[in-house]
Amino acid sequence: MKADIHPEYRHVVFRDISCDFEFLTRSTIETDKTAEFEGTEYPLVVIDISSQSHPFYTGNQKIMDIEGRVDRYYRKYGFKREEEPEDEAAEAKAEEAASE
């Protein structure tokens, strides 16, 4: 193994600025900032999103309007969309018409 070509692997504190959450892990990331974590001084890396603030992990995930996107696509490119029955009565009527 060559000497002096590998980055220093050390303990680093990552701080999520959106929810003031910080955690200690090991990394080779370079930073000039430092922070005290559990009584010891460590290099600090500031991040925007972590598992404590990401919508997927917190359960506050926004539901995408997939149907609206599909309809917009069909309108944009001029496709016709088959109408789906909205309730059971309309569905029964559609089945009767198909059987005749």
C-alpha positions as CSV (number, residue, x, y, z in Angstrom):
1,M,0.0,0.0,0.0
2,K,1.4,3.4,-1.0
3,A,2.0,5.9,1.8
4,D,0.2,9.3,1.9
5,I,-2.3,8.7,-0.8
6,H,-5.3,7.7,1.4
7,P,-7.5,10.3,3.0
8,E,-7.7,10.4,6.8
9,Y,-10.6,8.3,8.1
10,R,-11.8,9.9,11.3
11,H,-14.9,10.6,13.5
12,V,-17.0,13.4,12.2
13,V,-20.3,15.0,13.5
14,F,-23.0,15.6,10.9
15,R,-25.6,18.2,11.8
16,D,-29.0,18.5,10.2
17,I,-29.8,22.2,10.2
18,S,-33.5,21.7,9.4
19,C,-34.2,19.9,12.8
20,D,-31.1,20.4,14.9
21,F,-30.2,16.8,14.8
22,E,-26.6,15.6,15.0
23,F,-24.9,12.3,14.9
24,L,-21.4,11.0,15.1
25,T,-20.0,8.7,12.4
26,R,-16.7,8.1,10.6
27,S,-15.9,9.8,7.3
28,T,-13.1,11.0,5.1
29,I,-14.9,14.3,4.3
30,E,-12.8,17.5,4.6
31,T,-14.1,20.3,6.8
32,D,-12.8,23.3,8.7
33,K,-15.7,23.6,11.2
34,T,-15.7,21.8,14.5
35,A,-18.4,21.0,17.1
36,E,-18.5,19.5,20.5
37,F,-20.4,16.2,20.7
38,E,-20.8,14.5,24.1
39,G,-17.9,16.4,25.6
40,T,-15.4,15.9,22.7
41,E,-14.4,18.2,19.9
42,Y,-15.0,16.7,16.4
43,P,-15.0,18.0,12.8
44,L,-18.4,19.2,11.8
45,V,-20.3,18.8,8.5
46,V,-23.6,20.7,8.1
47,I,-26.3,18.9,6.0
48,D,-29.7,19.9,4.9
49,I,-31.5,16.6,5.2
50,S,-31.0,13.5,7.4
51,S,-33.1,10.6,8.4
52,Q,-34.7,12.8,11.1
53,S,-36.0,15.3,8.6
54,H,-36.5,13.4,5.3
55,P,-40.2,12.9,4.5
56,F,-39.7,9.2,3.6
57,Y,-38.4,8.4,7.1
58,T,-40.6,10.7,9.1
59,G,-43.9,9.5,7.5
60,N,-44.8,13.0,6.2
61,Q,-44.3,11.9,2.6
62,K,-46.3,13.8,0.1
63,I,-48.6,11.7,-2.1
64,M,-48.0,12.4,-5.7
65,D,-50.9,13.2,-8.0
66,I,-50.1,10.4,-10.5
67,E,-53.6,10.5,-12.1
68,G,-53.2,14.2,-12.8
69,R,-49.9,13.7,-14.4
70,V,-51.3,10.9,-16.7
71,D,-54.3,13.0,-17.7
72,R,-52.0,16.0,-18.4
73,Y,-49.9,13.7,-20.6
74,Y,-52.9,12.4,-22.5
75,R,-54.2,16.0,-23.1
76,K,-50.8,17.2,-24.2
77,Y,-50.3,14.5,-26.8
78,G,-54.0,14.2,-27.8
79,F,-54.7,10.7,-26.6
80,K,-58.2,9.6,-25.8
81,R,-58.8,8.0,-22.5
82,E,-61.4,5.3,-21.9
83,E,-63.9,6.5,-19.3
84,E,-64.1,4.2,-16.2
85,P,-67.4,3.7,-14.5
86,E,-67.5,5.9,-11.3
87,D,-69.9,3.8,-9.3
88,E,-71.5,0.3,-9.2
89,A,-74.6,1.4,-11.0
90,A,-72.6,2.8,-13.9
91,E,-70.5,-0.4,-13.9
92,A,-73.6,-2.6,-14.0
93,K,-75.0,-0.6,-16.9
94,A,-71.7,-0.9,-18.8
95,E,-71.7,-4.7,-18.3
96,E,-75.3,-4.9,-19.6
97,A,-74.4,-3.0,-22.7
98,A,-71.4,-5.2,-23.3
99,S,-73.4,-8.4,-23.0
100,E,-76.1,-7.3,-25.6
